[in-house]
Amino acid sequence: MDDMSPPELCLEIELRPRSRTDYRRLFLSFIGVRELQLRQPSWSEVQFTFLEINSIQTQQWENLGYKVKESEENALSFFCKSFHAAIKED
């Protein structure tokens, strides 16, 4: 990164099941996030029911590889350069 480039935004999300007895967690790390939009209803906490991660690498957008969106409630959307996923059980 040169001195003229803006800092790279990273976003980490931890997803867990609704069940209090299920201790699995999905950790998602997104690198190079752009056009981040988060919509939280005034009557609810932020919930991601269905998170889609689609490759846009064939579209040859500069420094972008994926489009991410929560498609059920349209609560989250952004583009990113790359991402990493890991499942952990406690």
C-alpha positions in Angstrom: 0.0 0.0 0.0 1.4 3.4 -0.9 1.0 6.6 1.1 -1.8 7.9 -1.1 -4.0 4.8 -0.6 -6.8 4.9 1.9 -6.6 2.4 4.8 -8.1 -1.0 4.1 -11.3 -1.7 6.0 -11.6 -5.2 7.6 -14.9 -6.6 9.1 -15.2 -9.6 11.4 -18.6 -11.3 12.0 -19.3 -14.0 14.5 -22.5 -16.0 13.7 -24.1 -18.4 16.2 -27.2 -20.6 16.2 -30.3 -19.4 18.1 -30.1 -22.4 20.4 -28.5 -21.7 23.7 -27.2 -25.3 23.9 -25.4 -25.2 20.5 -22.0 -23.7 21.1 -20.8 -23.7 17.5 -19.7 -20.4 16.0 -18.9 -19.3 12.5 -16.2 -16.7 12.3 -16.0 -14.6 9.1 -13.3 -12.2 8.3 -13.6 -9.8 5.4 -10.6 -7.9 4.0 -10.8 -4.8 1.8 -14.4 -4.0 2.6 -16.1 -1.3 0.4 -19.6 0.2 0.2 -20.6 -1.2 3.6 -24.3 -0.8 4.4 -25.9 -1.9 7.7 -29.6 -1.5 8.3 -30.9 -2.2 11.8 -34.6 -2.0 12.4 -35.5 0.2 15.4 -37.6 -2.7 16.8 -34.9 -5.4 16.6 -31.3 -6.4 17.2 -29.2 -7.1 14.1 -29.7 -10.6 12.9 -28.4 -12.2 9.8 -30.7 -15.1 8.7 -29.2 -15.8 5.4 -25.8 -14.4 4.4 -24.7 -14.8 0.8 -21.1 -14.5 -0.4 -20.8 -14.5 -4.1 -17.7 -14.3 -6.2 -17.4 -11.3 -8.6 -13.9 -12.1 -9.7 -15.0 -12.7 -13.3 -16.3 -9.1 -13.4 -12.8 -7.9 -13.0 -13.6 -5.1 -10.6 -10.3 -3.6 -9.3 -9.4 -5.1 -5.9 -12.8 -6.6 -5.3 -13.5 -10.4 -5.3 -16.8 -10.8 -3.5 -20.2 -9.3 -3.0 -21.7 -10.1 0.4 -25.4 -9.5 1.4 -28.0 -10.6 3.9 -30.8 -11.4 1.5 -33.8 -12.1 3.8 -34.0 -8.7 5.6 -31.5 -6.8 3.5 -29.8 -5.9 6.7 -26.2 -6.0 5.4 -24.4 -5.6 2.1 -20.8 -4.8 0.9 -18.1 -5.7 -1.4 -14.7 -7.1 -0.3 -11.3 -8.2 -1.7 -11.2 -11.5 0.2 -12.6 -13.4 3.2 -11.7 -16.2 5.5 -14.2 -18.5 7.4 -13.7 -20.8 10.4 -16.0 -22.9 12.5 -15.2 -23.2 16.2 -16.9 -25.3 18.9 -16.6 -24.4 22.6 
